[in-house]
Each structure stands twice: as C-alpha cells, then as structure tokens.
Amino acid sequence: MHINHLSYTFPKAHQPFFDQVSFDLVSPGINFLIGHNGAGKTTLADILTGLRSASGTDKLPTDAIYLNQSLPMLSSIRVRDVAQLVLGIETGQTHLSLADLTRRVDVATSAYLTPIWDQHYRELSGGQRKLVQLLLFLQVDRSLVVLDEPTAAVDRENVKLLFSVMAAHPQRTYLMITHDVRDIRAFTDYQVLWLRDRQITGMTPTEFLENSTNADFLTAFQEI
C-alpha cells in the first residue's frame, strides 16, 4: 500500500504539517509507527483512516477502522452489551447470544469473552475493559486496521492474546502506534515506520535491530 506525496495542513495554519510525505505500508502485514510525543502519530492515523482530509491518500482503502486507546462505557453495562453494540451494529443482528458470538468470532476471542460474558464493566480491570473492546472490534472485517497504543495498560499475557487474534486475520494491513519496544519484539515479520521531523523512515526487522543501539532512536520508546 503506497502513500504518495501526502500533505496536510491544520485548519487556520499557514504552513503544512505534513508536506509531500511518501511511504509504503506492508500490505497485508504488520506495520509499527513510532516517534516522540507530538511527532504527529495520531494526526497521521486520523489521515489514514479518513478522519482528516489530506492530499495523497487517494490509494488508501475506504474500509479502514481506527481503534483508539479506549471508548468510554457505562459501568453498569455488561460485556455482552458491548458485544451487541460492536457486532450487532456491524451485522444488523438485534440480539447476540453467546452461541452467536462463538459462531462469529475466532477461537481465542470466544475463549476470552465466554467466562466474563455476563460481568458488568465495573467488575473488570481497566486492562480487561480495553481488551474486550479491542478483541470485539478486531472481529469487524476491515482491510486497514489502525491501533493507537493498544497494549498500554494491558498485561503482557493478554498482549499475547491480542497479537494472536491479529495473526488470525492475516489478510489485513495493520498499523500499530506504540511506545513499547516489546510490542515490536513480539513479531518476526514487520515494518517499523519512524516518524521524525514530519518525515517517515521505513525499516525492516534487520534495520530496526541495527538501530536499537541508537540513543535518539530509542527515545521514541517508553521503556517499561
């Protein structure tokens, strides 16, 4: 997936924030987007998913989904209500039973959601709430999936679960914003996009490992 000469100017700004930026997304495949806070990662994610209009995006798919860090949910709702909200709207199904869920989602997602199906959101940890939403939205079939720091506040065992669900849908193009180098190290086949000075440098796994001793490069991560 090639993005050619992408340009974007914030409303009321006099100079473009992104000016003729070109890069490739491995498609299908895993792409990581890294950079310092304020580098423009979220702005770029907004552009790639159609939330901001920019030039040079005509080749992007129109069926993208943007999984932000979390969606607010009332503490009184149950996990099953969240599943109904996400999958029911997508499929037009007015009632979603646990049996329906099992038929519609991958095995790992079904195994995680089944034991907490009737639990209220207030009974879940912050990491569990986030994972419930991520797993459900990953069942929605889209060719481009952008995830904004999906592993923040999620324990590493459940991060493995999240990544296994992503791997269960290899036909998609993933772009993951991360500040945790462990996310990248969890994969063997990927591309790293380093956003710096409003330009993007693409790196293969070998190039990423070679840069791992670069102090400036490492500051793009929040070591945990």
Secondary structure, DSSP 8 states (H G I E B T S, - for coil): -EEEEEEE--TT-SS-SEEEEEEE--SSEEEEEE--TTSSHHHHHHHHTTSS--BT-TTS-S-EEEE-S-----TTSBHHHHHIIIIIHHHT-S---HHHHHHHS-HHHHHHHGGGTT-BGGGS-HHHHHHHHHHHHTTS--SEEEEESTTTTS-HHHHHHHHHHHHT-TTSEEEEE-S-HHHHHT-SS-EEEEEETTEEEEE-HHHHHHGGG-HHHHTTS---
